[in-house]
Amino acid sequence: MARLSNQEGLAEWLPRSLAEERPVVTVVGDAILDGWWDGLIERFCREAPAPVVQVQRRNFAPGGAANTAMNLAALGADVRFASLVGQDSAGEELLGRLAAAGVDTSSVLRHPGMVTTTKFRVSSAGQVMLRLDDAATEIPSEGLEELAAAIPGALAGSDAVVLCDYEAGALEGPVRAALMNSLGPGRGSQMGSPGFRADLGHRQRTLVVVDAHHPARWAELKPDLATPNAQEAAGLLGTELPGGAARCPFVEAHADQLLRVSGADAVVVTLDRDGTLTLRSSGPDSSGIDTDGAGPNGLSASHRTWARPEAEKQASGAGDTFVAALTLARAAGLPLTTSVDLAQAAADVVVHRPGTSVCTTDELARHLGGFADTALTADELARQVQAHRREGRRIVLTNGCFDVLHRGHTRYLNQAKQLGDVLVVALNSDSSVRQLKGPDRPVNPEADRAAVIAALSCVDHVTVFDTPTPIPLIDLLQPDVYAKGGDYTPEMLAETAAVERYGGTVTILDYVPEHSTTAVLERIRATGESQES
């Protein structure tokens, strides 16, 4: 019951619970072997003004679709991989690393007439100097026929299928036909075990995720998810995306077109340092699960995540990690917005490491657990806010109990974040929650509530206040915007006068009704009673 009470928040226990489900996920796509050669540069060569790199380290890692498979395995999925590689040393290296990670490679076909695609990056002092690509110019037709024949067996009993189409040729011709035949709109039910998925909403058919350079090629599959990056989203729209702050609003304004052209129930556009934007239509998706937080009357709705970039690293494959974590979470039945938030957290883990790497269950759990004890004191928060102001950043403050986190809360916090650059969330202390909500609240103590809220990518800082209103905190921080959710006007708020005294703005956001939290608690109690009986 304690876990279910946080079912839509990112808590340390969540990655391990997902791993315990061990959903069967089949990845079909273009396999790549990534090579990372690093060394010293002390001179230029005589033949040309080119640096000489004295190689000191050689590292290899599965890339492309193989990296997606590696990440899924590291996060606890039972992974099958279907692809084509050559009968060469690169293919042997690639298959060896996949097998060592526990990936089933029985559907990977080795053909003597092709070359395993490799991408070697040569770097020095953390800077990539050169990339050497060695790829097959043509994939033998008999190799494609053999892979197509293996597709039905690879997909049988899968909870989810990820199509990684980087247009290197592995998904062409008969392979594409086999996938269309097996995964079309009439695809059958998955074979999954009950348990965590049953608690959170068991899917009625196999989850299909399309991660492709041109997602429109797979639109007739009616996939559950498409995950284009900014360039791929621009291709779907037939136009360039604007830069800077205008990019997300532009993508959101074209949500209906992206959904229509991709054919997907939901489109998650990955935007590098700008995080992600999830677009979906209202009502149940084709899996039978309600698209949480979607707009009314068939209109598209969005959910935003924010990346946590640090110093530039020569990282590669964070998008593969994102797709893997997103697929795992959705296959286990987590709500879409929670799944996207979890995937963003997993990508944040690997983007801070050089090279091609994976995010493991334990690493993701530690990352989420790292948000515990992160609530700042008022004085510490004031220093942080002053630093943000010196950088010209706009401060947004909101407050609330946020006891049993639900999608109304996360939607509200996403809206608040978009009012500025830095979102500060002030939580009512346990004693003040009891005064406001009654003696049986809060369900979750303030330390746990702070950790779950801090793990949301839209939240920059969390603090706890024990006063009847947040007015003393408002006087101290003087946020540019004070955001509040409720069915009232600024004139009805005691905080409004405090904000207006220094020239701030009060913004009222969508109402988050108390009965949403009450309904969640009633479902938890009902679940516990039914299990006991």
Buried (B, 14 or more C-beta within 10 A) or exposed (E): EEEBBBBBBBBBEBBEBBBEBBBBBBBBBBBBBBBBBBBEBEEEEEEEEEBEBEEEEEBBBBBBBBBBBBBBBBBBBBBBBBBBBBEBEBBBBBBEBBBEBBBBBEBBBBBEEBBBBBBBBBBBEEEBBEEEEBBBEEBBEEBBBBBBBBBEEBBEBBBBBBBBBBEBBBBBBBBBEBBEEBBEEEBEEBEBEEBBBEBBBBBEBBBBBBBBBBBBBBBEBBBBBBBBBBEBBBBBBEEEBEEEEEBBEBBBEBBEBBBBBBBBBBBBBBBBEBBBBBBBBBEEBBBEBBBBBBBEEEEBBBBBBBBBBEEEBBBBBBBBBBBBBBBBBBBBBBBBBBBBBBBBBBBBBBBBBBBBBBBBBEBBBEBBBEBBEBBBEBEEBBEBBEEBBEEEBEBBBBBBBBBBBBBBBBBBBBBBBBBBBBBBBBBBBBEBBBEBBEEEBBBBEBBBBBBBBBBBBBBBBBBBBEEEBBBBBBEBBBBBBBBBBBEEEBEEBEBBEBBEEEEBBBBBBEEBEEEBBEEBBEEBEEEEEEEEE
